[in-house]
Amino acid sequence: MKKLIVFGLAFITLTAFTGSTGSENENKVADGINWVTMEEAIKLVESGANDKLFFVDVYTDWCGWCKRMDATTFQDPNVVQVMNENFIAIKFDGEAQRDIDLKGQTFKFIANGRRGYHELAAALLQNKLSYPTVVFLDENFNMIQPLPGYRTGPQFLPILKFLGEKHYENETWEQYVAKYTQTAQPQEGGSN
């Protein structure tokens, strides 16, 4: 848990948050990312047939940054590749009005104010209803890390690789970033 908190704090200092975009259709395949519904993902967990981590894009229909993240970040070919290789990608409307059963608990829509919210969104976002927020879960739907805010493809890619390739199990975010930035930068010098 300490690694995750350090990861979150380090990421906040490295990345400027600008917002994100969600999808208006949970069944939509956004240019290559194989999105599934929450219910489809839960069936995978219940069947024991899943060996990938889960990535949950928690969005709302009114969230402009959610739409922007859909149109930019989730269209980035590198993001699409890493996402499909390492994650089951889920679109989840934070204001969905259907009941969802997960791990013996029924999560419902709660009418509150002008819009309301879904209890599962509140649980995934640790009661901080901020959109967009992406959530990383292990193969059994246990929390790894929620990350609020919009990120571009290049900002998002190291995070996807760190978590999706399970580097977080053996190294800190700081160690990974140092290694990632070294390998991502062209070497100086060359032939004469």
Secondary structure, DSSP 8 states (H G I E B T S, - for coil): -HHHHHHHHHHHHH---------S-TT--BTTB-EE-HHHHHHHHHHT---SEEEEEEE-TT-HHHHHHHHTGGG-HHHHHHHHHHEEEEEEETT--S-EEETTEEE-EE--TTT-EEHHHHHHTTT---SSEEEEE-TTS-EEEEEES---HHHHHHHHHHHHTTGGGTS-HHHHHHHHHHHHS--S----
